[in-house]
Amino acid sequence: MRAAAAIGAARTLAGISRLQGGGATSLPGLAGLKIDPALIRRRSHRLAGSIVVTGTNGKTTTSEFIGNALELTGRPVIRNQAGSNLLRGIASTLALRVGRRRRGERKPWGVFEVDEATMPAACRELRPKVVVVTNLFRDQLDRYGELKRTAELLRTGLRSLPKSSIVLLNADDPLVAALGKGLPQTVRYFGIEDTSRSKPRLPHAADSVSDPKTGELLTYDAVFVGHLGHYRGGALRRPNPHIRLTDLSPVRGRGYELTVALGRRTVTMSLRIPGLYNAYNALAALAAAEAAGVPPAKAGQAIAETAAVFGRQEAVEVEGRRVVIGLIKNPTGANEIINTFAEDRAKKRFLVLINDNFADGLDVSWLWDTDFEQLLPQAETIAVGGTRAADMALRLKYAGLDPEEIPIHDSIESALKAELARTGPGDTLYVLPTYTAMLTLRRELTRAGHVKHYLS
Amino acid sequence: MHLRIAHLYPRRMNIYGDRGNILTLVRRSRWREIAVSVDEIECGQRLDATRYDLFFFGGGQDQEQDAVAADLTGRLGKGVAIKEAIDRGAAALAVCGGYQLFGRYYQPDANKRLEGIGVFDAYTEAGPERFIGNVVATPLLTGLGKQPLVGFENHSGLTFLGEAVKPLARVTRGHGNNGRDRTEGCVAGGAVGTYFHGSLLPKNPHLADWLIERALRRRHKRVRLAALDDTLEETTNRELARRFA
């Protein structure tokens, strides 16, 4: 009775919310869980299996890759909507998207991106067959305390998994790789072997550079993204990855050609999204898809066909102008976005939108760890907006920009309007928003008919 | 004139954007045509503390703080040398974890106790909750004026001040040193300790200039800092103080 009432309530709420044009991503699940706290556990029995993706950066892209790989091979998939990655978002998805199966219909796979703090509860409730940990970067420490505590949370979640689960960990992230020690489940590591695109030293934004046990500073032979790379020191050894990126060749403006070895098999594939961090997302997705029974060649094809998802570098046409959106939320991710933009050497118009709502993180200190200096040589203009527009303007002043040349906008709506007006026909406006700024931006673009509603 | 800065343990104590503080000290000096050099001092490296006009010490995660505390009190004698340099007129800014280690000790839990270097007559103990959020405080430091200090705090240690030091400010929003006596930070001579991140100095230029001036006075008799156009800094400071109040 209770279970049925919970699903009914969730569905009714979703219906009302949709009528009002809302996103309906968390409210139905929240109501459903209130009525039936076991909603997730009960509903997850109707799945072929769950795949949980957690970590600081790359959750959404990796989940998108995995879901598309399963779908390409004819496996139905349900997934939580991007960013809606707390228990309520998972509950919403299960309540609204898992129904009675028709005869002959296959059980769907559940692919869930899960917030790090929610991960232990999600593991307990979903009992996933596969768990992926992408990386651990300094992000929203105002909410979770410190990085090591986040690692402890994930460790708790992994320990609670069934013995038959498969755990996929990033070999190049010392904190993540250390999670695999002593786990009774099957643990597989993924990592980049090709060092041709590595940097010689750690960037300012690097975290977790010491052995979590002994405290000894790590030495890096190669650095790829943030603190991800080939490290050694203390009692830590980078584990030999099972899923290895053996060759990474950039294709101008179009991402990379990848050669990946999975055990004895080798796959070559193209990755249409620039940014080295996306190579990690592709590796993680190949590993997860393989664990779910998808042949790696098929998974590679699905990844190649996947366009950048939900604000992570999407391009929208607006009245003859292009708007490219690159979500930023922490220094490492933001640095990668900025580096990626720099691959095109033309001068660009930028709009940086910084909000400090709960979902963005209340603390904007990370702006000072981000190398906004790299924006200056490629910028025609840099405008700012959002609740912390003034902080962002200050950041740019101290990066070397004359404050008189920084347009500061009160609202995101007016920022978009003014900066689009400044952008010539056929030109591009590059927007770097934090999470809630991106939601407002998308709402504005949706209202103008440029972006499809993201639940439709 | 030349300002010599020692950045203590930037690889380990670099959390929460404290790099913005160094950037601010460097820029605000160079805009006035004061030469600046920044030396980065890590664990195991020797330090000639007498060379420096200003020490900067940022915040870090627990484990990094352990390693740094051991290095400060270890055989290289860095902690003693830094305290001596400050006693002889060098300026310092210590934030969060660095602030705690500039005190007498930090007791993060029942078992271990990290010895500080005693620049500040203050000690820190573990608190029951983590103080996380925006802070606004009224300066108590002479020469800073009435303009508030704004920033962000994120700490579970509770710091209590002794008789020999003065609080940096009185909080009007947020928790400050310990959430009980409304004090925030601490001042001893030219050394300032604080829990403010944010980064602190870019949006509190009055404190940045106070530190630069104190630091230069160590080796120069007459120091008068030229005024800068701080319209953006002051607008940001005022706006945040109003928003968080």
Interface residues (C-beta under 8 A of the other chain):
Chain A: R138 L141 D142 R143 G145 E146 L147 K148 L202 H204 D207 V209 S210 P212 G215 L217 L362 D363 V364 S365 W366 L367 W368 D369 A390 D391 A393 L394 R395 K397 Y398 P403
Chain B: R11 R12 N14 I15 Y16 G17 D18 R19 G20 L23 T24 R27 E42 C43 Q61 D62 Q63 E64 D66 A67 R130 I132 G133 N134 F152 N154 S156 H197 G198 S199 P202 K203 T231 L232 E233 T235 T236 E239 L240
